[in-house]
């Protein structure tokens, strides 16, 4: 089974779902040169957001720590620790900042 991201109106195959470990992120190169940070939680739900930390410009979100706040899954940047909602991409620490969140499916 593979993981796919929705890019505009098309689905892009990222990797075999078994390659991702719950609680650990992985970075994937997208066709337009950007990177996505991929995560699978302990319940097997997959998430993808932009890998670029908007506060530093570094492509590091895939290396962040996973957690949850008010039942919402997030990743905390490994650099400055801002938290990004894995479902919406919203920064939980600054309402004016967000990263792109991608729709993910298993195929």
Secondary structure as UniProt FT lines:
FT   STRAND          2..7
FT   TURN            8..9
FT   STRAND          10..16
FT   HELIX           17..19
FT   TURN            22..23
FT   STRAND          26..29
FT   TURN            31..32
FT   STRAND          35..40
FT   TURN            42..43
FT   STRAND          46..50
FT   TURN            54..56
FT   HELIX           61..63
FT   STRAND          65..69
FT   TURN            70..71
FT   STRAND          72..76
FT   TURN            78..80
FT   STRAND          83..85
FT   TURN            86..88
FT   STRAND          90..91
FT   TURN            95..96
FT   STRAND          101..102
FT   STRAND          104..106
//
